[in-house]
Amino acid sequence: MPATRHAIRTLRQALLGLTIGCLASGALAAQDTPKNLRGTITKLSGDGFTVESVTDGSSHRVTIGDNTRLAAVSESSLDEIEEGTFIGTANVPGEDGQPARALEMVIFPDSMKGTGEGDYPWDMPRGATQSGSGGEKLGGSGSGSTMTNGTVSASDAKSGDTGGKMGGASSGSTMTNGTVDNAADEDGMMTLTVDYGDGSKQIRVPSDVPTVMVSKGSKDDLEAGAAVFVAGDLSQDPIQAKAVIVGRDGTVPPM
């Protein structure tokens, strides 16, 4: 049974990504860091699309198959987060013993609750730098980040205790997906405690952090000029997408 549970968890990680639940990269061990493609759709084709990478401007062909998970994100607000909300967030360790700090926030509907639950390596999200949510360095691997998916169970804005089992690299970012149980505000920061099944993690969320709402997507959401997040084997040509997250109405997937 333990082996079966481990296999299920690995599969979830392979499908998530996003941000994110059905939005992950390939089948990776928990200690491995995925390499995800972030960019803008430049051309559509019968079996996929072409993406210009936001990281280095390179062009990549992406194909979509029957097993590709499609999701879409729209602009949202931290005001949508309350007790019981399931969220995903890329985050980096806090300074001077403070809780981890969110780089972006993805809010899941009830129908997607539990997506990608866990705490595992993640590459830096789009637009993030080692020191903050904006700057010169765009998303990419090699940053020691992690993904954490879980349920927010408590919060304490004055405490630096991360609570429970910490996951991911100590020097990089993490992705946390979970359900909000409680939240507190202090110094312009919302503090969440996220329960991701095997442990919990306290995360401080700046008021200006990019925030989106995720929903199920379809091929109709794919169009030239749309920002996308693609999980798959980037060494392939074309890349066979395991998951695609596309921004609706000009929204940029921040994960």
C-alpha positions in Angstrom: 0.0 0.0 0.0 2.7 2.6 0.8 4.2 1.9 -2.6 0.9 2.5 -4.2 0.4 5.8 -2.4 3.9 6.9 -3.4 3.1 6.1 -7.1 -0.1 8.1 -6.9 1.7 11.0 -5.4 4.4 10.9 -8.1 1.7 10.8 -10.7 0.1 13.9 -9.2 3.4 15.7 -9.3 3.9 14.8 -12.9 0.5 16.2 -13.8 0.7 19.4 -11.7 2.9 22.1 -12.3 0.7 25.1 -11.4 1.0 26.4 -10.4 0.0 23.7 -10.4 -2.0 20.6 -10.0 -3.0 19.2 -13.3 -0.3 21.7 -14.0 3.0 20.0 -13.3 6.1 18.9 -15.1 7.2 15.4 -16.1 7.4 12.4 -13.9 10.1 13.6 -11.5 11.3 12.4 -8.1 10.5 14.7 -5.3 14.1 15.9 -5.1 14.4 16.8 -8.8 13.7 20.3 -10.2 11.5 20.5 -13.3 12.3 22.6 -16.3 9.2 24.3 -17.5 8.6 26.5 -20.6 7.1 30.0 -20.1 6.4 32.3 -23.0 3.9 33.6 -25.6 2.1 31.7 -28.3 3.3 32.9 -31.7 1.6 30.5 -34.0 -1.1 27.8 -33.8 -1.0 24.5 -35.7 -3.2 21.5 -36.1 -1.6 19.5 -33.2 -0.3 22.4 -31.0 1.4 25.7 -31.2 4.7 27.5 -31.2 6.0 29.4 -28.1 8.6 32.2 -27.9 10.3 31.6 -24.5 10.2 34.6 -22.1 13.6 33.4 -20.7 15.8 33.7 -23.8 13.6 34.4 -26.8 14.0 30.9 -28.3 11.2 29.3 -30.3 9.7 26.0 -29.4 7.1 23.8 -31.1 4.6 22.3 -28.6 2.2 19.4 -29.4 -0.9 18.6 -27.5 -2.2 15.0 -27.1 -5.1 13.2 -25.5 -3.3 13.1 -22.2 -2.3 16.7 -22.1 -4.0 18.6 -19.2 -5.2 22.0 -20.2 -6.0 24.8 -17.7 -6.6 28.5 -17.9 -5.9 31.4 -15.5 -7.6 34.7 -15.0 -6.7 37.7 -12.9 -7.9 37.4 -9.3 -7.4 38.9 -5.9 -6.0 37.9 -2.5 -9.5 38.9 -1.2 -10.7 35.6 -2.6 -8.6 33.7 -0.1 -10.4 32.6 3.0 -10.5 29.6 5.4 -10.9 26.4 3.3 -9.5 27.9 0.1 -7.1 25.6 -1.8 -4.2 27.5 -3.2 -0.9 27.0 -4.9 2.1 29.3 -4.5 5.8 29.5 -5.5 7.7 30.8 -2.5 11.2 31.4 -1.2 12.6 31.0 2.3 12.1 34.0 4.5 15.0 36.1 5.9 16.1 36.1 9.5 14.0 33.1 10.5 10.8 34.5 9.0 8.3 32.3 7.2 8.6 31.6 3.5 7.6 34.5 1.2 5.2 34.0 -1.7 6.2 34.9 -5.2 2.8 34.3 -6.8 -0.6 32.9 -5.8 -2.9 30.6 -7.6 -6.4 30.0 -6.3 -8.2 26.8 -7.2 -11.9 26.2 -7.4 -13.5 23.6 -5.2 -13.6 21.2 -8.1 -9.8 21.2 -8.3 -9.1 21.0 -4.6 -6.3 18.6 -3.8 -4.5 19.1 -7.1 -0.8 18.3 -6.8 -0.8 18.3 -3.0 2.7 18.1 -1.6 6.0 19.9 -1.3 8.6 19.4 -4.0 11.3 21.2 -6.1 10.2 23.9 -8.6 12.0 26.2 -10.9 11.6 30.0 -10.3 8.2 31.3 -11.5 7.8 33.8 -14.3 9.2 37.2 -13.5 10.8 36.1 -10.3 14.3 36.7 -9.0 16.1 35.2 -6.1 15.3 38.2 -4.1 11.7 39.1 -5.0 8.8 38.7 -7.4 10.1 41.1 -10.0 13.5 41.8 -11.6 15.8 40.9 -14.4 15.8 37.1 -14.1 12.7 35.4 -15.5 11.5 31.9 -14.8 13.9 29.0 -15.2 15.5 26.0 -13.6 18.7 25.8 -11.5 17.2 28.1 -8.8 16.7 25.5 -6.1 13.0 26.2 -5.8 10.3 23.8 -4.8 6.5 23.3 -5.3 4.3 22.9 -2.2 0.7 22.0 -2.6 -1.4 21.8 0.5 -4.3 23.1 2.7 -4.0 26.2 4.8 -4.7 25.1 8.3 -3.6 28.0 10.5 -1.7 31.3 10.5 0.2 33.5 12.9 1.6 36.7 11.5 3.9 37.2 14.4 5.5 33.8 14.4 8.5 32.7 12.4 7.8 29.1 13.0 7.2 27.3 9.7 5.3 24.5 11.4 5.6 20.9 10.5 7.8 19.4 7.8 9.6 21.8 5.5 10.1 20.7 2.0 12.3 21.8 -0.9 15.7 23.4 -1.1 16.7 25.7 1.7 17.9 28.4 -0.6 15.3 28.4 -3.3 11.6 28.9 -4.0 8.8 26.4 -3.4 5.4 26.0 -4.8 2.7 25.5 -2.2 -0.8 24.3 -3.1 -3.2 23.9 -0.3 -6.4 25.0 1.4 -6.6 28.1 3.4 -7.7 27.4 7.0 -6.8 30.7 8.5 -5.1 34.0 7.6 -3.7 37.1 9.3 -2.5 40.4 8.1 0.5 42.3 9.4 2.7 44.9 7.7 0.9 44.5 4.4 1.5 40.8 4.5 -1.1 38.0 4.7 0.3 35.0 6.6 -1.0 31.5 5.7 -0.2 28.1 7.1 -0.6 25.5 4.4 -1.1 21.8 5.2 0.2 19.8 2.2 -0.6 16.3 3.6 2.9 15.2 4.8 3.5 18.4 6.7 2.7 22.1 6.9 4.4 25.3 6.0 3.8 29.0 7.0 3.9 31.5 4.1 3.8 35.2 4.1 2.0 36.8 1.1 2.8 40.4 0.0 -0.2 42.4 -0.9 1.1 43.0 -4.5 1.9 39.4 -5.3 0.6 38.3 -8.7 -2.7 36.4 -8.1 -4.7 34.3 -10.5 -7.7 32.0 -10.5 -7.3 28.7 -12.2 -10.0 26.8 -14.1 -10.3 24.0 -16.6 -9.2 25.0 -20.0 -9.7 23.9 -23.6 -8.0 24.3 -27.0 -10.3 27.2 -27.6 -8.3 29.2 -25.0 -5.1 28.8 -27.1 -4.6 31.8 -29.4 -1.7 33.7 -30.8 -0.4 36.3 -28.3 -1.6 34.4 -25.2 0.9 33.8 -22.4 1.4 30.2 -21.6 3.1 27.8 -19.1 4.1 24.4 -20.6 5.2 21.3 -18.6 7.0 18.7 -20.6 10.4 17.4 -21.8 12.1 20.5 -23.1 14.8 18.5 -24.8 12.2 17.2 -27.3 11.4 18.8 -30.6 8.5 19.2 -30.7 7.8 19.3 -26.9 5.0 16.9 -26.1 3.1 18.9 -23.5 2.1 17.1 -20.3 0.3 20.2 -19.1 -0.5 23.6 -20.5 -1.7 26.7 -18.6 -2.9 29.6 -20.7 -3.8 33.1 -19.7 -7.2 34.4 -20.5 -8.0 38.0 -21.5 -4.3 39.0 -21.4 -3.6 37.3 -18.0 0.0 36.0 -17.7 0.4 32.7 -15.8 2.7 33.8 -13.0 3.9 30.3 -12.0 
